[in-house]
Amino acid sequence: MLLLVRRSTLWRSSLGLAGFVCLLCGGVAGQQIRVTFDPGQTRIAWTLGATMHSVHGTFRLRSGSVKLDPRSGEASGEIVVDATSGDSGNHDRDADMHNKVLESARYPDIIFLPKRVTGSLAGQGKSDLQVQGAFKIHGAEHDVTLLTAIEKSGDTITAVTSMVVPYQDWGMKNPSKMFLHVDSKVEVSISAIGHVTVDAPQR
């Protein structure tokens, strides 16, 4: 009898685990995974090469939510960065960045619109994904692919990615001056923490 009880308990536990994994893998038609990022636990850092030294700064996340269909790889949602929050710690330099380069009063948001995810999101632990989407900055839209490292623990997810923004090629002004030259590209690194939920199947 004890053996039967243990087998029954093990069977129920296995079914529960299998069901949880099935949800994460999109085993139910219409099942979607939603990740909502926490602005307070997201760090967006940038580096701009310049004469004699590199300039470092940050931006703040305004909001971020991504919905993923694990079966098809289709993604939707938007990640919004506050362009007006750009800060390098130098008032004059930041004034040039906002007034001459980003024109952040006119274009206050930098937005990433995810469209497709390649790779499998593990139920727990680490995953490597490629996230394709549209990057909207300074009134224009650009196709980008972000190589993203994911670590999932319970219903918490940490996403780390980076990209190079060729701002000059994308129509923004290079703020170089007579005795100060800066690169035409900016390196951006992002580390974000979010909460994972599984939406009910669509009918």
Biotite code that builds the C-alpha atoms (Angstrom):
import biotite.structure as struc

atoms = struc.array([
    struc.Atom([0.000, 0.000, 0.000], chain_id="A", res_id=1, res_name="MET", atom_name="CA", element="C"),
    struc.Atom([2.796, 2.423, 0.906], chain_id="A", res_id=2, res_name="LEU", atom_name="CA", element="C"),
    struc.Atom([4.452, 1.689, -2.408], chain_id="A", res_id=3, res_name="LEU", atom_name="CA", element="C"),
    struc.Atom([1.205, 2.447, -4.251], chain_id="A", res_id=4, res_name="LEU", atom_name="CA", element="C"),
    struc.Atom([0.857, 5.766, -2.384], chain_id="A", res_id=5, res_name="VAL", atom_name="CA", element="C"),
    struc.Atom([4.428, 6.734, -3.233], chain_id="A", res_id=6, res_name="ARG", atom_name="CA", element="C"),
    struc.Atom([3.897, 5.821, -6.870], chain_id="A", res_id=7, res_name="ARG", atom_name="CA", element="C"),
    struc.Atom([0.690, 7.827, -6.940], chain_id="A", res_id=8, res_name="SER", atom_name="CA", element="C"),
    struc.Atom([2.395, 10.864, -5.380], chain_id="A", res_id=9, res_name="THR", atom_name="CA", element="C"),
    struc.Atom([5.334, 10.572, -7.754], chain_id="A", res_id=10, res_name="LEU", atom_name="CA", element="C"),
    struc.Atom([2.926, 10.283, -10.701], chain_id="A", res_id=11, res_name="TRP", atom_name="CA", element="C"),
    struc.Atom([1.039, 13.424, -9.690], chain_id="A", res_id=12, res_name="ARG", atom_name="CA", element="C"),
    struc.Atom([4.286, 15.318, -9.138], chain_id="A", res_id=13, res_name="SER", atom_name="CA", element="C"),
    struc.Atom([5.579, 14.229, -12.537], chain_id="A", res_id=14, res_name="SER", atom_name="CA", element="C"),
    struc.Atom([2.360, 15.324, -14.190], chain_id="A", res_id=15, res_name="LEU", atom_name="CA", element="C"),
    struc.Atom([2.600, 18.735, -12.492], chain_id="A", res_id=16, res_name="GLY", atom_name="CA", element="C"),
    struc.Atom([6.204, 19.207, -13.580], chain_id="A", res_id=17, res_name="LEU", atom_name="CA", element="C"),
    struc.Atom([5.434, 18.067, -17.113], chain_id="A", res_id=18, res_name="ALA", atom_name="CA", element="C"),
    struc.Atom([2.518, 20.490, -17.267], chain_id="A", res_id=19, res_name="GLY", atom_name="CA", element="C"),
    struc.Atom([4.706, 23.371, -16.099], chain_id="A", res_id=20, res_name="PHE", atom_name="CA", element="C"),
    struc.Atom([7.375, 22.571, -18.686], chain_id="A", res_id=21, res_name="VAL", atom_name="CA", element="C"),
    struc.Atom([4.671, 22.198, -21.324], chain_id="A", res_id=22, res_name="CYS", atom_name="CA", element="C"),
    struc.Atom([3.447, 25.710, -20.554], chain_id="A", res_id=23, res_name="LEU", atom_name="CA", element="C"),
    struc.Atom([6.923, 27.166, -20.912], chain_id="A", res_id=24, res_name="LEU", atom_name="CA", element="C"),
    struc.Atom([7.497, 25.376, -24.191], chain_id="A", res_id=25, res_name="CYS", atom_name="CA", element="C"),
    struc.Atom([4.228, 26.539, -25.666], chain_id="A", res_id=26, res_name="GLY", atom_name="CA", element="C"),
    struc.Atom([2.677, 23.079, -25.635], chain_id="A", res_id=27, res_name="GLY", atom_name="CA", element="C"),
    struc.Atom([-0.831, 24.538, -25.370], chain_id="A", res_id=28, res_name="VAL", atom_name="CA", element="C"),
    struc.Atom([-2.244, 26.175, -28.481], chain_id="A", res_id=29, res_name="ALA", atom_name="CA", element="C"),
    struc.Atom([-2.343, 29.950, -28.084], chain_id="A", res_id=30, res_name="GLY", atom_name="CA", element="C"),
    struc.Atom([-0.182, 29.895, -24.944], chain_id="A", res_id=31, res_name="GLN", atom_name="CA", element="C"),
    struc.Atom([2.007, 32.996, -24.662], chain_id="A", res_id=32, res_name="GLN", atom_name="CA", element="C"),
    struc.Atom([4.725, 34.087, -22.276], chain_id="A", res_id=33, res_name="ILE", atom_name="CA", element="C"),
    struc.Atom([4.757, 37.696, -21.112], chain_id="A", res_id=34, res_name="ARG", atom_name="CA", element="C"),
    struc.Atom([7.786, 39.403, -19.567], chain_id="A", res_id=35, res_name="VAL", atom_name="CA", element="C"),
    struc.Atom([7.309, 42.734, -17.793], chain_id="A", res_id=36, res_name="THR", atom_name="CA", element="C"),
    struc.Atom([10.578, 44.509, -17.017], chain_id="A", res_id=37, res_name="PHE", atom_name="CA", element="C"),
    struc.Atom([11.132, 46.557, -13.872], chain_id="A", res_id=38, res_name="ASP", atom_name="CA", element="C"),
    struc.Atom([12.527, 50.046, -14.626], chain_id="A", res_id=39, res_name="PRO", atom_name="CA", element="C"),
    struc.Atom([14.008, 50.205, -11.136], chain_id="A", res_id=40, res_name="GLY", atom_name="CA", element="C"),
    struc.Atom([16.051, 47.043, -11.746], chain_id="A", res_id=41, res_name="GLN", atom_name="CA", element="C"),
    struc.Atom([17.123, 47.838, -15.298], chain_id="A", res_id=42, res_name="THR", atom_name="CA", element="C"),
    struc.Atom([20.480, 49.386, -16.146], chain_id="A", res_id=43, res_name="ARG", atom_name="CA", element="C"),
    struc.Atom([21.148, 50.957, -19.538], chain_id="A", res_id=44, res_name="ILE", atom_name="CA", element="C"),
    struc.Atom([24.751, 52.096, -19.940], chain_id="A", res_id=45, res_name="ALA", atom_name="CA", element="C"),
    struc.Atom([26.462, 53.655, -22.942], chain_id="A", res_id=46, res_name="TRP", atom_name="CA", element="C"),
    struc.Atom([30.036, 54.349, -23.974], chain_id="A", res_id=47, res_name="THR", atom_name="CA", element="C"),
    struc.Atom([31.200, 56.866, -26.576], chain_id="A", res_id=48, res_name="LEU", atom_name="CA", element="C"),
    struc.Atom([34.803, 56.911, -27.674], chain_id="A", res_id=49, res_name="GLY", atom_name="CA", element="C"),
    struc.Atom([36.369, 60.389, -27.655], chain_id="A", res_id=50, res_name="ALA", atom_name="CA", element="C"),
    struc.Atom([39.733, 62.115, -27.899], chain_id="A", res_id=51, res_name="THR", atom_name="CA", element="C"),
    struc.Atom([42.009, 61.002, -25.026], chain_id="A", res_id=52, res_name="MET", atom_name="CA", element="C"),
    struc.Atom([39.221, 59.128, -23.224], chain_id="A", res_id=53, res_name="HIS", atom_name="CA", element="C"),
    struc.Atom([35.815, 57.490, -23.486], chain_id="A", res_id=54, res_name="SER", atom_name="CA", element="C"),
    struc.Atom([32.602, 59.049, -22.260], chain_id="A", res_id=55, res_name="VAL", atom_name="CA", element="C"),
    struc.Atom([30.282, 56.912, -20.141], chain_id="A", res_id=56, res_name="HIS", atom_name="CA", element="C"),
    struc.Atom([26.638, 57.522, -19.351], chain_id="A", res_id=57, res_name="GLY", atom_name="CA", element="C"),
    struc.Atom([23.239, 56.018, -18.641], chain_id="A", res_id=58, res_name="THR", atom_name="CA", element="C"),
    struc.Atom([19.602, 56.120, -19.687], chain_id="A", res_id=59, res_name="PHE", atom_name="CA", element="C"),
    struc.Atom([16.501, 55.099, -17.729], chain_id="A", res_id=60, res_name="ARG", atom_name="CA", element="C"),
    struc.Atom([13.900, 52.572, -18.788], chain_id="A", res_id=61, res_name="LEU", atom_name="CA", element="C"),
    struc.Atom([10.439, 54.088, -18.938], chain_id="A", res_id=62, res_name="ARG", atom_name="CA", element="C"),
    struc.Atom([8.535, 50.819, -19.424], chain_id="A", res_id=63, res_name="SER", atom_name="CA", element="C"),
    struc.Atom([9.017, 47.405, -20.974], chain_id="A", res_id=64, res_name="GLY", atom_name="CA", element="C"),
    struc.Atom([6.751, 44.471, -21.794], chain_id="A", res_id=65, res_name="SER", atom_name="CA", element="C"),
    struc.Atom([7.348, 41.637, -24.251], chain_id="A", res_id=66, res_name="VAL", atom_name="CA", element="C"),
    struc.Atom([4.928, 38.886, -25.266], chain_id="A", res_id=67, res_name="LYS", atom_name="CA", element="C"),
    struc.Atom([6.302, 35.712, -26.856], chain_id="A", res_id=68, res_name="LEU", atom_name="CA", element="C"),
    struc.Atom([4.643, 32.789, -28.595], chain_id="A", res_id=69, res_name="ASP", atom_name="CA", element="C"),
    struc.Atom([7.196, 29.998, -27.961], chain_id="A", res_id=70, res_name="PRO", atom_name="CA", element="C"),
    struc.Atom([5.787, 27.780, -30.729], chain_id="A", res_id=71, res_name="ARG", atom_name="CA", element="C"),
    struc.Atom([6.065, 30.264, -33.582], chain_id="A", res_id=72, res_name="SER", atom_name="CA", element="C"),
    struc.Atom([8.758, 32.586, -32.227], chain_id="A", res_id=73, res_name="GLY", atom_name="CA", element="C"),
    struc.Atom([6.551, 35.592, -32.891], chain_id="A", res_id=74, res_name="GLU", atom_name="CA", element="C"),
    struc.Atom([6.943, 38.442, -30.398], chain_id="A", res_id=75, res_name="ALA", atom_name="CA", element="C"),
    struc.Atom([5.200, 41.721, -29.672], chain_id="A", res_id=76, res_name="SER", atom_name="CA", element="C"),
    struc.Atom([5.185, 44.525, -27.113], chain_id="A", res_id=77, res_name="GLY", atom_name="CA", element="C"),
    struc.Atom([7.520, 47.453, -26.654], chain_id="A", res_id=78, res_name="GLU", atom_name="CA", element="C"),
    struc.Atom([10.470, 48.549, -24.565], chain_id="A", res_id=79, res_name="ILE", atom_name="CA", element="C"),
    struc.Atom([10.562, 52.312, -24.031], chain_id="A", res_id=80, res_name="VAL", atom_name="CA", element="C"),
    struc.Atom([13.683, 54.192, -22.929], chain_id="A", res_id=81, res_name="VAL", atom_name="CA", element="C"),
    struc.Atom([13.443, 57.780, -21.693], chain_id="A", res_id=82, res_name="ASP", atom_name="CA", element="C"),
    struc.Atom([15.675, 59.691, -24.118], chain_id="A", res_id=83, res_name="ALA", atom_name="CA", element="C"),
    struc.Atom([15.527, 62.794, -21.904], chain_id="A", res_id=84, res_name="THR", atom_name="CA", element="C"),
    struc.Atom([17.178, 60.828, -19.060], chain_id="A", res_id=85, res_name="SER", atom_name="CA", element="C"),
    struc.Atom([20.524, 60.527, -20.866], chain_id="A", res_id=86, res_name="GLY", atom_name="CA", element="C"),
    struc.Atom([23.247, 61.492, -18.388], chain_id="A", res_id=87, res_name="ASP", atom_name="CA", element="C"),
    struc.Atom([27.046, 61.464, -18.567], chain_id="A", res_id=88, res_name="SER", atom_name="CA", element="C"),
    struc.Atom([27.648, 63.579, -15.476], chain_id="A", res_id=89, res_name="GLY", atom_name="CA", element="C"),
    struc.Atom([28.742, 66.662, -17.428], chain_id="A", res_id=90, res_name="ASN", atom_name="CA", element="C"),
    struc.Atom([26.138, 69.411, -17.891], chain_id="A", res_id=91, res_name="HIS", atom_name="CA", element="C"),
    struc.Atom([27.580, 71.007, -21.048], chain_id="A", res_id=92, res_name="ASP", atom_name="CA", element="C"),
    struc.Atom([28.255, 67.669, -22.713], chain_id="A", res_id=93, res_name="ARG", atom_name="CA", element="C"),
    struc.Atom([24.768, 66.413, -21.868], chain_id="A", res_id=94, res_name="ASP", atom_name="CA", element="C"),
    struc.Atom([23.241, 69.621, -23.230], chain_id="A", res_id=95, res_name="ALA", atom_name="CA", element="C"),
    struc.Atom([24.957, 68.934, -26.562], chain_id="A", res_id=96, res_name="ASP", atom_name="CA", element="C"),
    struc.Atom([23.730, 65.340, -26.503], chain_id="A", res_id=97, res_name="MET", atom_name="CA", element="C"),
    struc.Atom([20.117, 66.334, -25.916], chain_id="A", res_id=98, res_name="HIS", atom_name="CA", element="C"),
    struc.Atom([19.971, 69.484, -28.044], chain_id="A", res_id=99, res_name="ASN", atom_name="CA", element="C"),
    struc.Atom([22.250, 68.613, -30.966], chain_id="A", res_id=100, res_name="LYS", atom_name="CA", element="C"),
    struc.Atom([22.276, 64.813, -31.232], chain_id="A", res_id=101, res_name="VAL", atom_name="CA", element="C"),
    struc.Atom([19.169, 63.170, -29.783], chain_id="A", res_id=102, res_name="LEU", atom_name="CA", element="C"),
    struc.Atom([16.950, 66.250, -29.920], chain_id="A", res_id=103, res_name="GLU", atom_name="CA", element="C"),
    struc.Atom([15.239, 64.612, -26.976], chain_id="A", res_id=104, res_name="SER", atom_name="CA", element="C"),
    struc.Atom([12.722, 67.402, -26.435], chain_id="A", res_id=105, res_name="ALA", atom_name="CA", element="C"),
    struc.Atom([11.334, 66.558, -29.892], chain_id="A", res_id=106, res_name="ARG", atom_name="CA", element="C"),
    struc.Atom([11.938, 62.790, -29.687], chain_id="A", res_id=107, res_name="TYR", atom_name="CA", element="C"),
    struc.Atom([11.549, 61.924, -25.969], chain_id="A", res_id=108, res_name="PRO", atom_name="CA", element="C"),
    struc.Atom([11.313, 58.154, -26.421], chain_id="A", res_id=109, res_name="ASP", atom_name="CA", element="C"),
    struc.Atom([13.685, 55.504, -27.737], chain_id="A", res_id=110, res_name="ILE", atom_name="CA", element="C"),
    struc.Atom([11.634, 52.394, -28.488], chain_id="A", res_id=111, res_name="ILE", atom_name="CA", element="C"),
    struc.Atom([12.392, 48.764, -29.302], chain_id="A", res_id=112, res_name="PHE", atom_name="CA", element="C"),
    struc.Atom([9.554, 46.752, -30.832], chain_id="A", res_id=113, res_name="LEU", atom_name="CA", element="C"),
    struc.Atom([10.298, 42.994, -30.696], chain_id="A", res_id=114, res_name="PRO", atom_name="CA", element="C"),
    struc.Atom([8.988, 40.958, -33.630], chain_id="A", res_id=115, res_name="LYS", atom_name="CA", element="C"),
    struc.Atom([10.596, 37.518, -33.507], chain_id="A", res_id=116, res_name="ARG", atom_name="CA", element="C"),
    struc.Atom([12.657, 35.444, -31.093], chain_id="A", res_id=117, res_name="VAL", atom_name="CA", element="C"),
    struc.Atom([14.986, 32.660, -32.226], chain_id="A", res_id=118, res_name="THR", atom_name="CA", element="C"),
    struc.Atom([16.064, 30.065, -29.671], chain_id="A", res_id=119, res_name="GLY", atom_name="CA", element="C"),
    struc.Atom([14.350, 28.208, -26.835], chain_id="A", res_id=120, res_name="SER", atom_name="CA", element="C"),
    struc.Atom([13.600, 29.752, -23.456], chain_id="A", res_id=121, res_name="LEU", atom_name="CA", element="C"),
    struc.Atom([14.550, 27.200, -20.809], chain_id="A", res_id=122, res_name="ALA", atom_name="CA", element="C"),
    struc.Atom([12.084, 26.507, -18.012], chain_id="A", res_id=123, res_name="GLY", atom_name="CA", element="C"),
    struc.Atom([14.830, 27.439, -15.536], chain_id="A", res_id=124, res_name="GLN", atom_name="CA", element="C"),
    struc.Atom([18.450, 28.485, -15.877], chain_id="A", res_id=125, res_name="GLY", atom_name="CA", element="C"),
    struc.Atom([20.259, 30.006, -18.828], chain_id="A", res_id=126, res_name="LYS", atom_name="CA", element="C"),
    struc.Atom([19.211, 30.491, -22.451], chain_id="A", res_id=127, res_name="SER", atom_name="CA", element="C"),
    struc.Atom([20.675, 32.358, -25.426], chain_id="A", res_id=128, res_name="ASP", atom_name="CA", element="C"),
    struc.Atom([18.146, 34.054, -27.683], chain_id="A", res_id=129, res_name="LEU", atom_name="CA", element="C"),
    struc.Atom([18.219, 36.240, -30.771], chain_id="A", res_id=130, res_name="GLN", atom_name="CA", element="C"),
    struc.Atom([15.577, 38.955, -30.642], chain_id="A", res_id=131, res_name="VAL", atom_name="CA", element="C"),
    struc.Atom([14.731, 40.656, -33.936], chain_id="A", res_id=132, res_name="GLN", atom_name="CA", element="C"),
    struc.Atom([12.797, 43.873, -33.992], chain_id="A", res_id=133, res_name="GLY", atom_name="CA", element="C"),
    struc.Atom([12.526, 47.538, -34.875], chain_id="A", res_id=134, res_name="ALA", atom_name="CA", element="C"),
    struc.Atom([14.617, 50.159, -33.071], chain_id="A", res_id=135, res_name="PHE", atom_name="CA", element="C"),
    struc.Atom([13.000, 53.614, -33.172], chain_id="A", res_id=136, res_name="LYS", atom_name="CA", element="C"),
    struc.Atom([15.163, 56.620, -32.390], chain_id="A", res_id=137, res_name="ILE", atom_name="CA", element="C"),
    struc.Atom([15.228, 60.260, -33.506], chain_id="A", res_id=138, res_name="HIS", atom_name="CA", element="C"),
    struc.Atom([12.097, 59.819, -35.616], chain_id="A", res_id=139, res_name="GLY", atom_name="CA", element="C"),
    struc.Atom([13.399, 56.883, -37.680], chain_id="A", res_id=140, res_name="ALA", atom_name="CA", element="C"),
    struc.Atom([13.049, 53.091, -37.478], chain_id="A", res_id=141, res_name="GLU", atom_name="CA", element="C"),
    struc.Atom([15.871, 50.567, -37.953], chain_id="A", res_id=142, res_name="HIS", atom_name="CA", element="C"),
    struc.Atom([15.871, 46.756, -38.076], chain_id="A", res_id=143, res_name="ASP", atom_name="CA", element="C"),
    struc.Atom([18.151, 45.212, -35.454], chain_id="A", res_id=144, res_name="VAL", atom_name="CA", element="C"),
    struc.Atom([18.886, 41.790, -33.967], chain_id="A", res_id=145, res_name="THR", atom_name="CA", element="C"),
    struc.Atom([19.874, 41.615, -30.304], chain_id="A", res_id=146, res_name="LEU", atom_name="CA", element="C"),
    struc.Atom([21.875, 38.657, -29.010], chain_id="A", res_id=147, res_name="LEU", atom_name="CA", element="C"),
    struc.Atom([20.383, 38.231, -25.555], chain_id="A", res_id=148, res_name="THR", atom_name="CA", element="C"),
    struc.Atom([21.532, 36.108, -22.625], chain_id="A", res_id=149, res_name="ALA", atom_name="CA", element="C"),
    struc.Atom([18.637, 35.034, -20.406], chain_id="A", res_id=150, res_name="ILE", atom_name="CA", element="C"),
    struc.Atom([18.658, 33.557, -16.916], chain_id="A", res_id=151, res_name="GLU", atom_name="CA", element="C"),
    struc.Atom([15.370, 32.405, -15.416], chain_id="A", res_id=152, res_name="LYS", atom_name="CA", element="C"),
    struc.Atom([14.824, 31.667, -11.727], chain_id="A", res_id=153, res_name="SER", atom_name="CA", element="C"),
    struc.Atom([11.248, 30.937, -10.715], chain_id="A", res_id=154, res_name="GLY", atom_name="CA", element="C"),
    struc.Atom([9.134, 33.628, -12.329], chain_id="A", res_id=155, res_name="ASP", atom_name="CA", element="C"),
    struc.Atom([12.010, 36.132, -12.432], chain_id="A", res_id=156, res_name="THR", atom_name="CA", element="C"),
    struc.Atom([14.049, 36.645, -15.568], chain_id="A", res_id=157, res_name="ILE", atom_name="CA", element="C"),
    struc.Atom([17.316, 38.521, -16.119], chain_id="A", res_id=158, res_name="THR", atom_name="CA", element="C"),
    struc.Atom([18.110, 39.633, -19.666], chain_id="A", res_id=159, res_name="ALA", atom_name="CA", element="C"),
    struc.Atom([21.510, 40.963, -20.737], chain_id="A", res_id=160, res_name="VAL", atom_name="CA", element="C"),
    struc.Atom([22.234, 42.329, -24.201], chain_id="A", res_id=161, res_name="THR", atom_name="CA", element="C"),
    struc.Atom([24.288, 44.941, -26.023], chain_id="A", res_id=162, res_name="SER", atom_name="CA", element="C"),
    struc.Atom([24.282, 46.765, -29.324], chain_id="A", res_id=163, res_name="MET", atom_name="CA", element="C"),
    struc.Atom([26.172, 49.366, -31.306], chain_id="A", res_id=164, res_name="VAL", atom_name="CA", element="C"),
    struc.Atom([24.175, 52.425, -32.357], chain_id="A", res_id=165, res_name="VAL", atom_name="CA", element="C"),
    struc.Atom([25.678, 54.074, -35.489], chain_id="A", res_id=166, res_name="PRO", atom_name="CA", element="C"),
    struc.Atom([23.976, 57.348, -34.665], chain_id="A", res_id=167, res_name="TYR", atom_name="CA", element="C"),
    struc.Atom([25.724, 59.380, -37.366], chain_id="A", res_id=168, res_name="GLN", atom_name="CA", element="C"),
    struc.Atom([24.767, 56.893, -40.090], chain_id="A", res_id=169, res_name="ASP", atom_name="CA", element="C"),
    struc.Atom([21.226, 57.010, -38.695], chain_id="A", res_id=170, res_name="TRP", atom_name="CA", element="C"),
    struc.Atom([20.929, 60.734, -39.380], chain_id="A", res_id=171, res_name="GLY", atom_name="CA", element="C"),
    struc.Atom([22.000, 62.258, -36.070], chain_id="A", res_id=172, res_name="MET", atom_name="CA", element="C"),
    struc.Atom([24.645, 64.925, -35.728], chain_id="A", res_id=173, res_name="LYS", atom_name="CA", element="C"),
    struc.Atom([28.178, 64.084, -34.628], chain_id="A", res_id=174, res_name="ASN", atom_name="CA", element="C"),
    struc.Atom([28.991, 66.568, -31.808], chain_id="A", res_id=175, res_name="PRO", atom_name="CA", element="C"),
    struc.Atom([32.740, 66.617, -32.500], chain_id="A", res_id=176, res_name="SER", atom_name="CA", element="C"),
    struc.Atom([34.417, 69.975, -32.013], chain_id="A", res_id=177, res_name="LYS", atom_name="CA", element="C"),
    struc.Atom([37.718, 71.453, -33.199], chain_id="A", res_id=178, res_name="MET", atom_name="CA", element="C"),
    struc.Atom([39.796, 69.953, -30.399], chain_id="A", res_id=179, res_name="PHE", atom_name="CA", element="C"),
    struc.Atom([37.477, 67.131, -29.397], chain_id="A", res_id=180, res_name="LEU", atom_name="CA", element="C"),
    struc.Atom([36.631, 64.267, -31.701], chain_id="A", res_id=181, res_name="HIS", atom_name="CA", element="C"),
    struc.Atom([34.062, 61.637, -30.768], chain_id="A", res_id=182, res_name="VAL", atom_name="CA", element="C"),
    struc.Atom([33.210, 58.350, -32.466], chain_id="A", res_id=183, res_name="ASP", atom_name="CA", element="C"),
    struc.Atom([30.279, 58.074, -34.839], chain_id="A", res_id=184, res_name="SER", atom_name="CA", element="C"),
    struc.Atom([28.936, 55.042, -32.951], chain_id="A", res_id=185, res_name="LYS", atom_name="CA", element="C"),
    struc.Atom([27.799, 54.444, -29.380], chain_id="A", res_id=186, res_name="VAL", atom_name="CA", element="C"),
    struc.Atom([28.110, 51.138, -27.536], chain_id="A", res_id=187, res_name="GLU", atom_name="CA", element="C"),
    struc.Atom([25.055, 50.345, -25.415], chain_id="A", res_id=188, res_name="VAL", atom_name="CA", element="C"),
    struc.Atom([24.741, 47.576, -22.808], chain_id="A", res_id=189, res_name="SER", atom_name="CA", element="C"),
    struc.Atom([21.518, 46.599, -21.078], chain_id="A", res_id=190, res_name="ILE", atom_name="CA", element="C"),
    struc.Atom([20.808, 44.481, -18.021], chain_id="A", res_id=191, res_name="SER", atom_name="CA", element="C"),
    struc.Atom([17.137, 44.114, -17.132], chain_id="A", res_id=192, res_name="ALA", atom_name="CA", element="C"),
    struc.Atom([15.150, 42.145, -14.580], chain_id="A", res_id=193, res_name="ILE", atom_name="CA", element="C"),
    struc.Atom([11.564, 41.212, -15.275], chain_id="A", res_id=194, res_name="GLY", atom_name="CA", element="C"),
    struc.Atom([8.609, 39.142, -14.114], chain_id="A", res_id=195, res_name="HIS", atom_name="CA", element="C"),
    struc.Atom([7.310, 36.244, -16.207], chain_id="A", res_id=196, res_name="VAL", atom_name="CA", element="C"),
    struc.Atom([3.630, 35.330, -16.529], chain_id="A", res_id=197, res_name="THR", atom_name="CA", element="C"),
    struc.Atom([1.900, 32.809, -18.780], chain_id="A", res_id=198, res_name="VAL", atom_name="CA", element="C"),
    struc.Atom([-1.212, 34.078, -20.533], chain_id="A", res_id=199, res_name="ASP", atom_name="CA", element="C"),
    struc.Atom([-4.273, 31.850, -20.783], chain_id="A", res_id=200, res_name="ALA", atom_name="CA", element="C"),
    struc.Atom([-4.715, 30.068, -24.124], chain_id="A", res_id=201, res_name="PRO", atom_name="CA", element="C"),
    struc.Atom([-6.579, 32.055, -26.756], chain_id="A", res_id=202, res_name="GLN", atom_name="CA", element="C"),
    struc.Atom([-9.908, 30.629, -27.930], chain_id="A", res_id=203, res_name="ARG", atom_name="CA", element="C"),
])
